[in-house]
Amino acid sequence: MVRLRTKKPVMPTLRLMKVGEVASFPVERLDVVRVTANRLGTMKRREGWKFQMKTKGLLVQVTRTA
């Protein structure tokens, strides 16, 4: 049986995050999440935005740290 998942959009999800919030994505999207978090952190550097990424099992967790 194949399960169809709707993909959660990475950039809009990260943009809406407040400091301390955590978003999880499937590990298969690791490259997209890494590039997007880095890009958004660079674009918002003057505003002090920072992200931290961790992989836990089959999930990539992104935390907005600042």
PEZI-V542533 format. One record per pair of residues at least 6 apart in sequence whose C-alpha atoms are under 6 Angstrom apart, sorted by sequence separation. I is the first residue (numbers start at 1). GAP is how many residues later the second one is. D is the distance in Angstrom with one decimal. If there is no record, write none. Layout:
i->{I	I}
gap->{GAP	GAP}
d->{D	D}
This chain:
i->{54	54	41	53	41	53	52	52	51	51	50	51	50	50	49	27	27	26	27	25	25	24	24	23	23	22	22	21	21	20	19	20	19	19}
gap->{6	7	8	8	9	9	10	11	12	13	14	14	15	16	17	31	32	33	33	34	35	36	37	38	39	40	41	42	43	44	45	45	46	47}
d->{5.8	5.2	5.6	5.6	5.4	4.6	5.6	5.1	5.5	4.5	5.9	5.5	5.5	5.0	5.0	5.1	4.8	4.7	5.4	5.6	5.2	5.6	4.5	5.7	5.3	5.5	4.5	5.8	5.9	5.5	5.1	5.8	5.6	5.5}
